[in-house]
């Protein structure tokens, strides 16, 4: 490139709006700007399934090592290293082995996986083929939430095209000149949030009620129908073809060192340009909000930000400066990146009501299997409701924190933890808002069936004289 042309390009880039400039400088590995990419012929024209062909020239162990080298971490919330998870799959076994792709995107504030299902489904299918080859798996399931009917149909159409072209199933042996083949089954859920938890998801696929299982044994040892199983998120699997194409070491150079790659940030709430944006991990939160997202409507101040879906502890508006959006950076602030679903709340937001709404959601979605979750989520909702109706006292503020502390870590799955993190996060970060809604004392009116016409109210915490008047 000539110096003159390079200078013109630099000038044009400088004159672009920041979010456009950032987009042009960022490699689009998951949602490239290619029209009609969901169509198989277009995907093939742009190198589709070449990464799988490259993977077939490697041994399964080499593919896993390449994914480990990339530093890819799960994009479903837990951020567990993907290559390490794949290495847990038993190698010397005659048992059937399964891959499950979790498309049960039910976390409030998260809406990024459906973008892949809609705009780049064949990259997901190609990622499934590579993952299956690496772990010696011949059957994969994609579990899609019940409300995602449209996206189920879109993925179904893409999978039908892949089968007809001989890219999936028995015919792929002739297409790719390999002894390996894999079948993919789509499974639609019924709308239960708990089925996003990996073991409840497996129970649902087996036709049972979505109750999480005890671990250990872990899915890699005893998963679907008691067979070795690996569960990965849609975005995680969709990132794999780019890793094979670029090489793990090159992929690891993108984004934050401890959490590399591009990630799909979902901006929602009080933001001028809500949507899903693919940017490197470690992007500044302020850049995402004010440059990419266009700032807050009406120029209002940011009061709170949930960085990764409703279960993640929030950040105050006065602490977002200099915050990088990657797991290691957010962990230092007492929160996590989760699904990278960023929920923005402006200065007029009633955070007490927000907290109650989140608690109500988790109470509604608790499967009820574990007592601390079943009773704790309901208790949180009831106590928070007192603040809304003006019946809370200062004791209730600490009571919320105590309930959360008793819930966390005492259940089979992490739903109770999710509810506890969110509620405790808001109470501790915005305690003054909860205390402002308290009254000095609360009157307790017993439901006296025998003497229903007599109002026997007395303030809680005050001694009631036993001496008759």
Secondary structure, 3 states (H helix, E strand, C coil): CCHHHHHHHHHHHHHCCHHHHHHHHCCCCCCCCCCCCCCHHHHHHCCCCHHHHHHHCCCHHHHHHHHHHHCCECCCCCCCEHHHHHHCCCCCCCCCCEEEEEECCCCCCCCCHHHHHHHCHHHHHHHHHHHHHHHCCCEEEEEECCCCHHHHHHHHHHHHHHHHCCCCCCCHHHHHCCCCCCEEEEEECCCCHHHHCHHHHHHHHCCCCCCCCCCCCCCCCCCHHHCCEEEEEHHHHHCHHHHHHHCHHHHCCCEECCEECEEEEEEEECCCCCEEEEEECCCEHHHHHHHHCCCCHHHCCEEEEECCCCCCCEEEHHHCCCCECCHHHHHCCCCCCCCCEEEEEECCCCHHHHHHHHHHHHHHHCCCCCHHHHHHHHHHHHHHHHHHHCCCCHHHHHHHHHHHHHHCCCCCCCHHHHHHHHHHHHHHHCHHHHHCCCCCCCEEECCCCCCCCCCCEEECCCCCCCCCC
